[in-house]
Amino acid sequence: MSEKIIYLNGAFVPESEAKVSVLDSGFNAGDGVYDVTRTFAHRPFRLRDHTKRLFRSLRYTRIDCGLSLDEMERATLEVLERNKAILAADEEVAIWQVVSRGPRSSRGNHATGKATVAIYCISIGFEEFARDYLDGVKLVIPSTRRIPPQCLEPKAKINNKMNHNMAIFEARQVDPHAIPLMLDLDGNISESNAHNFFLVLDGKLCTPSSKNVLDGITKQALYELAANLEIEVVEGDFTPYDAYNCDEAFLASTSPTILPVQSINGVKPIEEVPGPITKRLIQGWNKLVGLDIVEQALGHIDGADGQRLLTEWRRRSMT
């Protein structure tokens, strides 16, 4: 298989030749930001919105990437174009834009030069989450709390993910396949390690206040879909009590888009997933991107098991 092509500091190079110094701020201090979109049918989803969010993160962290927003977007599209030839028809990629403050001095403790800018494609591992569309994900609330906005603004996508990693470790001690659902310091639900959280209460689509979560591009697109479907959206403070008593719930993020929730700390809001509102949003998303995201994911499960799951999905999507 041919190597993917990566943009690194102005050059397009094979993945094996993309090297970053051990003195780089991103490596030794987590001093950087990033953003990620994905393709649907090899087309990037809302790249401009993701790139704008990257530049908001750069402004917040006082990093000058040396590129304009338009230049960053053009370089990102060029990376995708250079990699399309080696992508299989059923393959999609997550497109990463990563910027660190750049190399640090080997004498003293300060950045010495220009920012490090990398743009690259990662093939989406559909098999990692395909079954979750039918089984639903198990959420576990860990003791590790989301870093509060008084310490670090959650709206910025910061390279250092240790806070989220600690939450993952705790959740997986309960269940190896669990995903953490993190709380803020006041005990309100914030987000998972990589997803926005939605719950349905009395027919309303509810989600935690943006003061404690990353303002997801997928989340904003779901607001638009909900408006088109005449589903009321409510932002606010929600506790585990609300999650235990919700009608249904799901996670939203870039690669899987919408993942139904099976249980929260063992409590099941619904017996068969996805729930009715989650199902309507998935169907709306399919129209938005021009393909069935669940069928695409299930298509990466080989053999009879894949066919069984596909048949079951079609049954559920029709009811």
DAHUUR-V508681 format. One record per helix or strand of 2 or more residues. SS is the DSSP state (h for helix, s for strand). FROM is the first residue (numbers start at 1). TO is the last residue. Records with the same first field share a line. If there is no record, write none. Layout:
# DAHUUR-V508681
SS = FROM-TO / FROM-TO
This chain:
# DAHUUR-V508681
s = 5-8 / 11-14 / 32-40 / 43-44 / 93-100 / 103-104 / 116-123 / 137-140 / 179-183 / 188-192 / 196-201 / 204-208 / 233-236 / 248-253 / 257-264
h = 15-17 / 25-29 / 47-61 / 69-84 / 126-128 / 132-135 / 162-174 / 210-212 / 217-228 / 240-244 / 276-289 / 293-298 / 303-318
